Amino acid sequence: MIRMSVTDLARATGASVLLGGANDVAGEVVIDSREVSPSGLFVAFAGERVDGNAYLAPAARAGAAAVVATGEVCPDALEAARGAGCAVLRAAGDDAEEFLLRLAGHWRAAHPDWLVVGVTGSVGKTTTKDMLACAVGFQRRCHATRGNLNNLIGLPLTLLSTPEDTEVVVCELGMNHPHEIERMARACAPTLGVITNVGTSHIGLLGSRENIARAKAELVGALVPHGSLTPALALTSAGDFTDFIVGGFARPAGVDVALVGSGPSDAVRATGVKLDDEGRATLELTCSDGWSRPVRLPVPGKRVVDDLLLAVAVVWRLGLDRGACVDAIERMSAPRMRLEVRDAPSGVRVIDDSYNASPASMASSLDVLRSMSCAGRRVAVLGEMGELGREAARLHGYVGAYAASTAPDLLVLVGDALADEMAEAARTMGLSEDAIERFDSAQAALDVMGPVLAAGDLVLVKASRAAGLDSFVRGVLA
């Protein structure tokens, strides 16, 4: 929650005060009028389907101390606000995102004691953020991005909901376009940064992996000292854009770099990595000062080993007890819809990874399917990946070819032309036609596959969220 006068609110954001209110803002900042709390702040977004400006009056009547319009305010809304003693502001340029970013930046600057960690990357940033929140939260008062609220709206809401006695804030920073991470990082002013990797997510919007790397590296320029702690960046040593980011951004900015991986010169490294029958990694974790311990990760997949190493690099930098932090990580549960293993009443086991997908995460999830013990058939249900632009056909073909190399008993492909690309590549790589099923929609796949899945089958479900394969998961688990 925030505490500010309406005058200070306007000054911090450049908003215009259309109507003064009876009270200061002393509550939650929300963008859904149904979530308004007493003395809170409602910010109206003029969305494509719902115009938040239509809910200014209900928000005022619900007890908001102030509402923020992003367009002309109708007389009825002004009258309702006047009757409720609610202030009405209009955002500069009618830009709700910029209003939230300015407000969040002001609120962050008012809390210099907060130490902020910024986490970005193409794959693994949510898991890394969750590991950090779990590890840091075991020893410090920690606030972190909820779920996947990592964009130009979610990041400000994370900062504005941070309790004032928080010691460490872990912010996840996602992006679709250049300069988005820069804008978010300027608002949260992190001291420690993490870039998990540079993949192909959003390549259709940014044009190349180098442009993606540049966008991720925007985090570096926003890192600031915190007391005696100097800015630092953690990356994987094996990343093919690590040298590009370190040499082109971190070193020129005077930012310390901590590299993690499996090499002897890495600050934090993993050796002896193996996957058990549940697809969970066991390893020996070692730091360059000689500290070491065995670890068994609670989340399936080898990919999350890098997430662990990056999290440990940060907690080490913070001076926390690494053993206690790793203990906490070993006890954490998998995030929903991200390699979440779930058991259906029918005896089918589902690896629910339906939240999002990129070529790299597709390959990692297929590795999990291959590594886990299975009494029945291994079934991969894959949907299309979004935001790949001109590279979409080629990258979907790569995924189809990789799927064939993992030799599932059944490969179920859902979608349109890009699903055809995966199917053709799988055939080319030798997967039998009898092992490939093709459907236009998640519902069509469920209608046919649901009744034939049997006890002991292990089913991976993976796609970009737009593919709607979460409905397939719900149907199988019903």
HELIX and SHEET records of a PDB file:
HELIX    1   1 VAL A    6  THR A   13  1                                   8    
HELIX    2   2 SER A   33  GLU A   35  5                                   3    
HELIX    3   3 GLY A   52  TYR A   55  5                                   4    
HELIX    4   4 LEU A   56  ARG A   61  1                                   6    
HELIX    5   5 PRO A   75  ALA A   84  1                                  10    
HELIX    6   6 ALA A   92  ASP A   94  5                                   3    
HELIX    7   7 ALA A   96  ALA A  109  1                                  14    
HELIX    8   8 LYS A  125  GLY A  137  1                                  13    
HELIX    9   9 GLY A  154  LEU A  160  1                                   7    
HELIX   10  10 GLU A  180  CYS A  188  1                                   9    
HELIX   11  11 ILE A  203  LEU A  206  1                                   4    
HELIX   12  12 ARG A  209  LYS A  216  1                                   8    
HELIX   13  13 ALA A  217  ALA A  222  5                                   6    
HELIX   14  14 THR A  242  ILE A  245  1                                   4    
HELIX   15  15 VAL A  246  ALA A  250  3                                   5    
HELIX   16  16 ARG A  303  ARG A  317  1                                  15    
HELIX   17  17 ARG A  322  ARG A  331  1                                  10    
HELIX   18  18 PRO A  359  SER A  371  1                                  13    
HELIX   19  19 GLY A  389  GLU A  391  5                                   3    
HELIX   20  20 ALA A  392  SER A  405  1                                  14    
HELIX   21  21 ALA A  417  THR A  428  1                                  12    
HELIX   22  22 GLU A  433  ALA A  435  5                                   3    
HELIX   23  23 ALA A  442  MET A  449  1                                   8    
HELIX   24  24 GLY A  450  VAL A  452  5                                   3    
HELIX   25  25 ARG A  465  ALA A  467  5                                   3    
HELIX   26  26 ASP A  470  LEU A  477  1                                   8    
SHEET    1   A 2 ILE A   2  MET A   4  0                                        
SHEET    2   A 2 VAL A  25  GLY A  27 -1                                        
SHEET    1   B 5 SER A  16  LEU A  19  0                                        
SHEET    2   B 5 ALA A  87  ARG A  90 -1                                        
SHEET    3   B 5 ALA A  66  ALA A  69  1                                        
SHEET    4   B 5 LEU A  41  VAL A  43  1                                        
SHEET    5   B 5 VAL A  29  VAL A  30  1                                        
SHEET    1   C 9 CYS A 142  ALA A 144  0                                        
SHEET    2   C 9 VAL A 168  GLU A 172  1                                        
SHEET    3   C 9 LEU A 115  THR A 120  1                                        
SHEET    4   C 9 LEU A 192  ILE A 195  1                                        
SHEET    5   C 9 ALA A 232  THR A 236  1                                        
SHEET    6   C 9 ASP A 256  GLY A 261  1                                        
SHEET    7   C 9 VAL A 268  LEU A 275  1                                        
SHEET    8   C 9 ARG A 280  CYS A 287 -1                                        
SHEET    9   C 9 SER A 292  PRO A 300 -1                                        
SHEET    1   D 6 GLU A 340  ASP A 343  0                                        
SHEET    2   D 6 ARG A 349  ASP A 353 -1                                        
SHEET    3   D 6 LEU A 458  LYS A 462  1                                        
SHEET    4   D 6 ARG A 378  GLY A 383  1                                        
SHEET    5   D 6 LEU A 410  VAL A 414  1                                        
SHEET    6   D 6 ILE A 436  PHE A 439  1                                        
END                                                                             
